[in-house]
């Protein structure tokens, strides 16, 4: 989903910088507060960042000017919230643009919004909603991560369609064209990503559940139930 350097024309690349900026600023504030109040979360923050970096680096050709890959942002969004996940995504995207020729600096605002903001917001909403509804925790994590991945590519399709409307059919025709091409690779990738993140979350539940309870991600009763069910 990384849109390549120089691919978006003005004023679109500038607009996405402006839209993304408030989320990043608030995310930096939340991150500073989190580290000050819960320093024990630093290793988990590093894991969440590494997860985004590794998964989003596994690119394959897709739409011209972009690519398909997992995003990995669902894990960070579920544990730390969408704005901190946006900061993690920004760091990953800057590194990839500078050293891996993956994405770009002028398209950084657009890529941050789709992968670092829109996807994590969906993951967070789905996780909170299904948790309140009493859905199984691992199913909830799977759906949150998979839908976040898919929504990232919906947003990328919207970004490309806005910048390059079709001569016939305009924005809608272009959106359908971009979205249908992305779907071929992204639907199976989203399913795989959801399963992987659910497994990682299960590992955290059994290894460091106290961090999740302190951050109010899962209750102590839910942790006990999940741990007992694995015995």
Buried (B, 14 or more C-beta within 10 A) or exposed (E): BBBBBEBBEEEBBEBBBEBBEEBBEBBBEBBEEBEEEBEEBEEBBEBBBEBBBEBBBEBEEBBEBBBBBBBBBBBBBBBBBBBBBBBBBBEBBBBBBEEEEBBBEBBBBBBBBBBBBBBBBBBBBBBBEBBEEEBEBBEBBBBBBBBBBBBBBBBBBBBBBBBBBBEEEEBEBBBBBBBEBBBEBBBEBBBBBBBBBBEBBBEBBEEBBEBBBEBEBBEEEBBEEBEEEEE
